[in-house]
Amino acid sequence: MKKAISIKSLVVFTLATALGLTSVAPALAAKDSKYAAIVIDANTGKTLHSSNADSRRYPASLTKMMTLYMTFEAMAQGKINKNTPVVFSKNAAAEPPTKIGVKAGGSISVEAAILSLVTRSANDAATALGEMIGGSEENFTRMMTARARSLGMKGTVFRNAHGLPNTGQFTTARDMATLGIALREHFPQYYSYFSTRSFAFGRQRIANHNRLLGRIKGVDGIKTGYTRASGFNLVSSVQDGNRNLVAVVMGGTSGASRDNQMASLIKTYLPQASRRGGGGDLIAKVESNLPEITTAKVQLPKRDVPTPAMRPQADVIEVAEVATQDDIAAVVASAAPSPKPVISAKPQPKIAMASAERFGGPIPFRIRKPKEAIPATAAEAVEQAYAAPEESPAIDAIKTASIPSGWAVQVASSPSDGEARAILDKTAKQAPQVLASASAYTVPFEKGGVTYYRARFAGFDSKDAAWSACNSLKKKKISCYAIAQ
C-alpha cells in the first residue's frame, strides 16, 4: 500500500512539475512586492503579458531612457549634434557612481555621453546632458515629465536625469514599455546606440551592463537599472524577422534572476507576436508637442580637460569626432534662454542633509515618507542612494590611440586640450590619405606650471613610415616631426 501511494505521489508531482514548468519563474518573481512585468507587441501595440504593469515603481537608471529620448530629440531638431561638447558642471561632476569621472569644467562629446549612458549608465554624464538641454537639471526634469505625458505615460514623474533614488520619481512597467517603443519608432537613426556592446573611453573599454545583448537572439537593447528601492530592472527590445517585442521586468531580486525572467518572457511570447504592423501607424504616438527645445549656452572652460578623474586617466575619446570650433560657434549662436517650465511642479518636500564622509560630503535625502517603502532614517537613505550597482562588467585595458606604440607624428602643442584636438581634426581633414590609418590623440605635459597638450597621430610602424607621413604633411604646409613612443 505504501509503495502504491509513493508511486501515485511521484506521478502527481511529475505531472504538476511538467505542467507548471513554464510558469515557475513568473510565479516566484511575483512573490516580490517590487515585481512588475509587461510584454508588448511592438507591431500592433497589443499587450501579450502583464503583471502589476500599472503599479507604481521606482525607475532607477531606466530614467536615462528619457534622458536619451530628450537628447535624441534635440539632435533631430538640429539643436545639438554628436560632436557638440557637453561641459560638466560641479553638480554633474559630483554625482555618485556609476560615473565616467569627468572633472568639473571638463567636457566630452554628445556621442561619448550617449554611449556612457547606454553602457556604464553614467550618472554624471546624464546630469551634464540634462543641464545642457534644459538649462538646469530641474527644468530638464519638467521637460522629461511633460514629454512623458505627451507619449501617454500617465504614471510617470521624473525628478532627476539619472535615476538615483528620489521619493517623488516613479513610473510603471507599462510606461517604460511605451518609452522603449517610442525610442525605436521616433529615432531609428539613433536607436542603434542601444545595441553597443562596449566602447573605448580613453584607456578603458567600457562594457554594456545589458547581458542579454548577444545572449538572446534578436535582443538589440535597451536599458538596465538598479537601486535597492527599485530592485533589478530591465527593458528589452527584440526583433526577430518581422516579429517585434518590447518587454519590461522590474523589481528583480538579482541581475541574473531578472535576466532569466526576461529570457523566459521573450521565449514564451515572441512566437505569439504579429508578423506585420498596423498599416504604418506609430504605436507610440505623441499626443501633444513640447515647446521647441533650446539648449543652454555652451560655456567652454578656459582649460578644457575632458579626462576622467579615475585611474587610468583618459587622453582621448575614440567614440566621436572632436568638436570643431565651428561646431561650438554654431551651438552658441543658436542658443536661447532656457525654456519656461511647461508643467506645474508640486512643492518639493523639505530636504535634510545626511553626513556621509565616505561619499565625499553631505548627501541630500527627503524626510517625507512616501506611499511606498523607502528608508526612514538618514543612514538608510545614504545606504540606498549609494547602493552598489548591479554586477559591473570588467573594464579591460585595451590598446587604443591614447596608449600608442611605435612611432607618431606630432603636429602641434597647445595650452588647450580642446584646441589641440581641433588642430588634429583640421589636419586629418587636410590630409585624409596621409593619415587614413593613423589615430589622433593628445598628450598632456607640464611646463612652467602650465599644462600643455601635444597633438599627435599614432599608428606608424617605423621611423621611416612616420617621417614619410610627416614629409607629406609638410608639402601641405603642415608643420610636424616624427617621434618614437
C-alpha positions in Angstrom: 0.0 0.0 0.0 2.8 2.4 0.9 4.6 1.6 -2.3 1.4 2.3 -4.3 0.9 5.7 -2.5 4.5 6.6 -3.2 4.2 5.8 -6.9 0.9 7.8 -7.1 2.6 10.8 -5.3 5.5 10.6 -7.7 3.2 10.7 -10.8 1.2 13.6 -9.4 4.4 15.5 -8.6 5.9 14.8 -12.0 2.7 16.0 -13.9 2.5 19.1 -11.8 6.1 20.0 -12.4 5.7 19.4 -16.2 2.6 21.5 -16.4 3.9 24.3 -14.4 7.5 24.4 -15.7 7.0 27.5 -17.9 5.3 29.5 -15.1 7.7 28.8 -12.3 9.9 31.9 -12.9 6.9 34.3 -13.1 5.3 32.8 -10.0 8.5 33.1 -8.0 9.1 36.6 -9.2 5.6 37.6 -8.5 6.1 37.0 -4.8 8.3 40.0 -4.6 6.3 43.2 -3.9 8.5 45.1 -6.2 8.0 42.8 -9.2 6.2 44.1 -12.3 6.4 43.0 -15.9 4.8 43.6 -19.3 5.3 42.4 -22.9 4.1 44.5 -25.8 3.8 43.5 -29.4 5.7 46.4 -30.9 4.0 45.9 -34.3 0.4 46.2 -33.1 0.7 47.6 -29.5 -1.2 44.6 -28.1 -0.3 43.6 -24.6 0.8 39.9 -24.6 1.6 39.7 -20.9 1.0 41.9 -17.9 1.8 41.6 -14.2 1.5 44.6 -12.0 2.2 46.6 -15.1 0.3 49.7 -13.9 1.6 49.7 -10.4 3.9 52.5 -9.3 7.6 51.5 -9.3 10.9 53.3 -9.0 12.6 53.5 -12.4 16.2 53.6 -11.2 18.5 54.0 -14.3 15.6 53.3 -16.7 15.2 57.1 -16.2 18.1 57.5 -18.6 15.9 56.2 -21.4 14.0 59.5 -21.2 17.2 61.5 -20.8 18.4 59.9 -24.1 15.0 60.4 -25.7 15.3 64.2 -25.0 18.9 64.1 -26.3 17.9 62.4 -29.5 15.0 64.9 -29.9 17.5 67.8 -29.6 19.8 66.2 -32.1 16.9 65.5 -34.5 15.9 69.2 -34.2 19.4 70.3 -35.0 19.9 72.0 -31.7 23.0 69.8 -30.9 24.9 67.1 -32.8 27.1 64.2 -31.8 30.2 66.4 -31.7 28.7 69.1 -29.5 30.8 69.4 -26.3 28.9 68.5 -23.1 30.5 70.6 -20.3 30.4 69.1 -16.8 29.3 71.4 -14.1 30.3 71.0 -10.4 26.9 69.5 -9.9 27.3 66.9 -12.7 30.9 66.0 -11.7 29.8 65.4 -8.1 27.2 62.8 -9.0 28.0 59.4 -7.3 28.9 56.2 -9.2 28.4 54.7 -11.5 30.1 57.5 -13.5 32.8 58.2 -16.0 34.6 60.7 -13.8 34.9 63.8 -15.9 36.1 66.7 -13.7 34.2 69.9 -13.3 34.9 72.2 -16.2 35.8 69.2 -18.5 33.8 68.2 -21.5 33.1 65.2 -23.7 31.2 64.9 -27.0 27.4 64.3 -27.0 28.1 60.9 -28.6 30.5 59.9 -25.8 27.9 61.0 -23.3 25.2 58.9 -25.0 27.4 55.8 -25.1 28.4 56.3 -21.4 24.7 56.2 -20.5 23.9 53.2 -22.7 26.8 51.1 -21.4 28.0 52.2 -18.0 24.8 54.1 -17.1 26.9 57.1 -16.1 25.1 59.4 -13.6 27.5 62.3 -14.1 27.0 62.3 -17.9 23.2 62.1 -17.5 23.2 65.2 -15.4 25.5 67.0 -17.8 23.3 66.2 -20.7 20.2 67.4 -18.8 21.8 70.6 -17.8 22.9 71.3 -21.3 19.5 70.6 -22.9 17.3 72.1 -20.1 19.5 74.9 -18.8 19.3 73.2 -15.4 18.5 69.7 -14.3 15.4 70.9 -12.5 14.0 72.4 -15.7 15.1 69.3 -17.7 13.1 67.0 -15.4 10.0 69.2 -16.1 10.6 68.7 -19.8 11.1 65.0 -19.3 7.8 64.7 -17.4 6.0 66.8 -20.0 7.3 64.6 -22.8 6.3 61.5 -20.8 2.7 62.9 -20.7 2.7 63.6 -24.4 3.7 60.0 -25.1 0.8 58.7 -22.9 3.0 57.8 -19.9 0.4 58.9 -17.3 2.0 57.0 -14.4 5.5 58.6 -14.6 7.1 61.6 -12.9 10.8 62.5 -13.3 12.8 64.4 -10.7 16.3 63.8 -11.9 18.1 62.9 -15.1 19.9 59.8 -13.8 17.5 57.7 -11.7 19.2 57.8 -8.3 16.6 57.5 -5.5 14.1 60.3 -5.2 10.8 59.7 -3.4 9.0 61.9 -6.0 10.2 60.0 -9.0 8.2 57.0 -10.2 6.9 55.1 -13.2 5.2 51.9 -14.3 6.2 48.9 -16.3 3.7 49.9 -19.0 5.1 53.4 -19.2 8.6 52.1 -19.6 7.4 49.8 -22.4 5.8 52.8 -24.1 9.1 54.7 -23.8 11.0 51.8 -25.2 8.7 51.6 -28.3 8.9 55.4 -28.7 12.7 55.3 -28.8 12.6 52.7 -31.6 9.9 54.4 -33.6 10.7 58.1 -33.2 14.5 57.9 -33.5 15.5 55.0 -35.8 18.6 57.0 -36.8 19.9 56.9 -33.3 18.4 53.7 -31.9 21.5 51.6 -32.8 23.3 53.2 -29.9 21.4 50.9 -27.6 23.0 47.8 -29.2 26.5 49.0 -28.3 28.3 46.1 -26.6 31.2 48.2 -25.5 33.1 51.4 -26.4 36.6 52.8 -25.8 36.8 55.7 -23.4 40.5 56.8 -23.3 42.4 53.8 -21.9 39.3 51.9 -20.9 37.0 49.5 -22.6 33.6 50.1 -21.1 31.2 47.2 -21.5 27.4 47.3 -21.5 25.5 46.2 -18.4 22.9 44.6 -20.6 24.0 41.0 -20.6 21.1 39.9 -22.9 22.9 41.5 -25.9 24.4 38.7 -27.8 22.9 36.1 -25.5 19.3 36.1 -26.7 18.7 36.2 -30.4 17.1 39.4 -31.6 17.7 41.5 -28.5 19.0 44.9 -29.6 18.8 46.9 -26.3 17.5 48.8 -24.3 18.5 49.6 -20.7 19.2 48.1 -17.3 18.6 49.8 -13.9 19.1 49.1 -10.2 18.8 50.7 -6.8 17.9 48.9 -3.6 14.5 50.5 -3.6 13.7 49.5 -7.1 15.3 46.1 -7.4 16.8 45.0 -10.7 15.0 46.5 -13.8 15.4 45.8 -17.5 13.7 47.0 -20.7 14.4 44.8 -23.7 13.7 45.3 -27.4 13.5 42.2 -29.5 13.4 42.0 -33.3 13.3 38.6 -34.9 12.3 38.6 -38.5 9.0 40.6 -38.8 8.2 40.0 -35.1 8.9 42.8 -32.7 8.6 42.9 -28.9 9.3 45.4 -26.1 9.4 43.7 -22.7 9.9 45.1 -19.2 10.9 43.4 -16.0 11.1 45.5 -12.8 11.9 44.6 -9.2 14.1 41.6 -9.8 15.9 40.1 -6.8 19.2 39.9 -8.7 20.6 40.7 -12.1 20.8 37.1 -13.0 17.2 36.3 -12.0 15.9 39.4 -13.8 17.8 38.4 -17.0 16.4 34.8 -16.7 12.9 36.2 -16.2 13.3 38.4 -19.3 14.6 35.5 -21.3 11.6 33.4 -20.3 9.2 36.1 -21.3 10.8 36.5 -24.7 10.8 32.8 -25.3 7.2 32.5 -24.4 5.7 35.5 -26.1 7.8 36.1 -29.2 6.1 33.3 -31.1 2.8 34.9 -30.3 3.8 38.3 -31.8 2.3 39.6 -35.0 4.4 39.4 -38.2 3.1 42.6 -39.6 2.3 46.1 -38.3 -0.9 48.1 -38.2 -0.7 49.9 -41.5 2.3 52.0 -40.8 0.9 54.0 -37.8 3.2 54.6 -34.9 2.4 52.6 -31.8 3.9 55.3 -29.5 2.1 58.5 -30.7 2.9 61.9 -29.5 -0.4 63.5 -28.3 1.0 67.0 -27.9 4.3 68.7 -28.6 6.5 70.4 -26.1 7.7 73.9 -26.9 10.8 73.9 -29.1 13.8 72.6 -27.2 16.5 75.3 -26.6 19.9 74.3 -25.3 21.8 76.2 -22.7 24.8 78.2 -24.0 27.9 76.0 -24.2 30.3 77.6 -21.8 33.7 76.1 -22.6 36.2 76.2 -19.8 39.5 78.1 -20.2 41.3 74.9 -19.8 39.2 72.1 -21.3 40.4 68.9 -19.7 38.0 66.1 -20.7 39.8 63.4 -18.7 38.2 61.1 -16.1 39.3 61.7 -12.5 39.5 57.9 -12.1 42.6 55.8 -13.0 43.6 55.1 -15.6 43.1 58.6 -16.9 41.9 59.0 -20.5 43.7 61.2 -23.0 41.3 60.8 -25.9 37.7 59.7 -26.6 37.7 57.4 -29.5 33.9 57.2 -30.0 33.2 60.5 -31.6 34.8 63.1 -33.8 36.4 66.0 -32.0 34.1 69.1 -31.8 35.4 71.8 -34.0 35.3 75.5 -33.2 32.7 75.9 -35.9 30.5 73.3 -34.1 30.9 75.2 -30.9 30.2 78.6 -32.5 27.1 77.2 -34.1 25.7 75.9 -30.8 26.5 79.2 -29.1 24.9 81.3 -31.9 21.7 79.2 -31.9 21.4 79.2 -28.1 18.5 80.8 -26.4 17.4 81.3 -22.8 16.2 78.2 -21.0 12.5 77.4 -21.7 10.0 78.2 -19.1 8.6 75.2 -17.2 5.9 73.5 -19.3 4.1 71.9 -16.4 3.4 73.0 -12.8 5.5 71.2 -10.3 4.2 70.2 -6.9 6.0 71.8 -3.9 9.1 69.7 -3.0 9.4 68.3 0.5 11.9 69.7 2.8 15.5 68.5 2.2 17.6 67.3 5.1 21.3 66.6 4.9 22.9 63.4 6.0 26.6 63.4 6.8 28.5 60.8 4.7 32.2 61.5 4.7 33.0 58.3 2.7 30.8 59.7 -0.2 32.7 63.0 -0.3 30.3 65.2 1.6 26.7 65.8 2.7 24.1 63.7 0.9 20.6 65.1 0.4 17.6 62.9 1.2 13.9 63.5 1.6 12.4 63.2 5.0 8.9 62.8 3.8 7.8 59.2 3.9 6.1 58.2 0.6 3.4 55.7 -0.1 5.9 53.0 -1.0 8.7 51.7 1.2 11.7 53.9 1.4 14.4 54.4 4.0 13.1 56.1 7.2 16.5 57.3 8.5 19.3 59.3 7.2 21.7 56.3 7.4 19.2 54.2 5.4 18.8 57.0 2.8 22.6 57.2 2.3 22.9 53.4 2.0 20.1 53.2 -0.5 21.2 56.2 -2.6 24.7 54.8 -2.9 23.9 51.1 -3.0 26.3 49.1 -5.2 25.0 48.9 -8.7 24.4 45.5 -10.3 27.4 43.5 -11.1 29.6 45.7 -13.3 31.3 44.1 -16.2 35.1 44.1 -16.1 36.7 47.2 -17.6 39.7 45.9 -19.6 42.6 48.0 -20.7 43.0 47.8 -24.5 45.4 49.2 -26.9 43.9 52.5 -28.2 45.2 55.7 -29.6 45.6 57.0 -26.1 48.4 54.4 -25.4 50.2 54.2 -28.7 53.2 52.2 -29.5 55.7 52.6 -32.3 56.2 55.9 -34.0 53.9 59.0 -34.0 53.8 62.3 -35.9 53.3 65.5 -33.8 51.7 68.4 -35.5 51.1 71.0 -32.7 51.3 71.8 -29.0 48.7 73.9 -27.2 47.8 75.0 -23.7 44.2 74.0 -24.5 43.3 70.3 -25.0 40.3 71.4 -27.0 42.4 73.5 -29.3 44.9 70.6 -29.7 42.0 68.3 -30.7 40.6 70.8 -33.1 44.0 71.0 -34.8 44.1 67.2 -35.1 40.6 67.3 -36.6 41.6 70.0 -39.1 44.9 68.2 -40.0 43.0 64.9 -40.6 40.7 66.7 -43.0 43.5 68.4 -44.8 45.5 65.2 -45.4 42.9 62.3 -45.3 45.0 60.0 -47.4 48.2 60.5 -45.4 46.5 60.0 -42.1 43.9 57.4 -43.2 45.4 54.7 -40.9 46.5 57.0 -38.1 44.8 57.6 -34.7 44.7 61.1 -33.2 45.4 61.7 -29.6 46.7 64.3 -27.2 49.5 64.0 -24.6 49.5 66.4 -21.6 52.8 67.8 -20.1 53.8 70.4 -17.6 56.0 73.4 -18.4 56.4 76.4 -16.1 53.5 75.3 -14.0 51.2 75.3 -17.0 49.6 72.1 -18.6 50.2 71.9 -22.4 48.9 69.3 -24.8 50.8 67.7 -27.7 48.7 66.9 -30.7 49.8 63.7 -32.3 48.9 61.0 -34.8 49.9 57.4 -33.9 49.9 54.2 -35.9 53.2 54.3 -37.8 55.3 51.0 -37.5 58.7 52.5 -38.2 60.7 55.7 -38.2 60.7 55.8 -41.9 57.0 55.5 -42.1 56.5 58.3 -39.6 58.9 60.6 -41.4 57.4 59.8 -44.8 54.0 60.8 -43.5 55.5 64.0 -41.9 57.2 64.9 -45.2 53.8 64.5 -47.0 52.2 66.8 -44.4 54.9 69.4 -44.9 54.1 69.5 -48.6 50.7 70.7 -47.5 52.2 73.4 -45.4 51.6 71.5 -42.1 54.5 71.6 -39.6 55.3 68.3 -38.0 58.0 66.0 -36.8 58.2 62.2 -36.0 58.8 60.8 -32.6 59.2 57.4 -31.1 56.6 56.3 -28.4 
